Amino acid sequence: MQDKERESTYKEYLQVLKECSPYDFSEYSDNSIDRRIQKVMQDYNLDMGGLIHKTKTNPQFVEQVVEAITVNTTELFRDPEVWNYLRVKLLPGFKNRPKINIWHAGCSSGQEVYSLMVLLDHLNLLDRCEIFATDISKKALESAKTGQYRYSYNYGKYLENFKASFDEDKAPDFDKYFKADEANDTISVNPDFLKKVKFVKHDLVKGELPFYNRVDLLFCRNVLIYFNSNLQAKIVQRLHDRLFPGGSLILGSHETISGFLNTKFTKKGPVYTRSDAFHFKY
Amino acid sequence: MHDADFKIVVIGGSAGSFSVVSNILAAINPDFKIPIVLSLHRLKHLRSGLVEGLSLKSLIKVVEPNDKDKLMPNTVYLAPANYHLFIELDGTVALSTEEAFNHSRPSIDYTLSSAAYVYREKTLGILLTGANKDGAQGIKDIADKNGYTIVQDPLTADIDTMPKAALRLFTPNEVISPKQIVQFLNSLPI
């Protein structure tokens, strides 16, 4: 019974949040949202009543809650086999195109934005790219804009992922793109890259898109897993609408498009391509 | 005693557990119906290949599930590298990339606790050898929900940190060897 009570309480809280803030987490995946709200209550030493009160009366606190309940873990070249595939199979297809529009939806602290830029530069495609990167978390975006990450914990993994994203022994120097400074505990992205990206705060669930362009490449990796099936379907439809026909959507390695929407894409390797096939409207 | 009507088997393990799990899956009744969920720590440089490795000898199909996959009978689900795996109330899998827990992703505690929350006394939890305390709290959570708990006998473990951490927290229903674990599983009605 205790669990039932707990469930209704956190759902009640999400309702409060929805009513008195611009955010709607009511269709986030139950388990993850419940756990993260528990953690907020623990960290701020609040019971549910206190949490609701503070949420209603303190807009700054709401932003802190949003930071706490959204997940911001990412890494450079996460899942190297995906980047390898993009480098060999997908990106070379753009070599005769004058312009490439790219959107990273849910970019977090930006590691995958820069990972893609490395590959685009490596293939001499970067100059013709227009890159948008959006996230719900202001803090994550600030970090993304600096292009600076901690050396400790990360360096070994980042370097290994980087190398594994190229053919054996054919990887460019890591230093060409990143300055690793152990003494200052930083890994910094090539400053030329930073200027090229338009980082914008945007809530995939509610917000109007902050740009009008349709895109050729859309990255939305390990974002949908935090939504329930209903919301997943809604968001995938929106992503679909933002793609040019023939444009590509890259999801996380263990995310899939299910149900009817699946027929609007063709999948090859890790890439979902918006298909041009005619669809009946039901 | 257990009522033998389990809806899920969740197994956690770390250092040394690959061969234990592999041997369990090689000796299990091929018609074993109850979904088996594995939350195993992986060596950093061995991110892929675990599902293939386990499939070699397994008598039951082994898969790395996608997010929202429904747990099906006669299938082994392995938490994908670099993701936490949770069981949801509707019997589906939820994956998460949130921070490592107990320095681990997947975290065994997360998987085991979520199974306990969903299946309660219908949960069979098994904790194997390992060099880390992750999993101890999770299997205790299963016991707290009146699920059935088995901890590998530390004397038979490659590294006994994990089973010993569990035994410090609570007294499981069984403390047995890998061989006895297989016998236990195969004694369950199909």
Interface residues (C-beta under 8 A of the other chain):
Chain A: D3 S29 D30 N31 S32 R36 V71 T73 T74 R78 D79 E81 K157 E160 N222 L224 I225 Y226 S229 Q232 G252 S253 H254 E255 T256 S258
Chain B: K44 H45 S48 E64 P65 N66 D67 K68 P80 N82 Y83 F86 E88 L89 A94 L95 S96 T97 E98 E99 S114 Y117
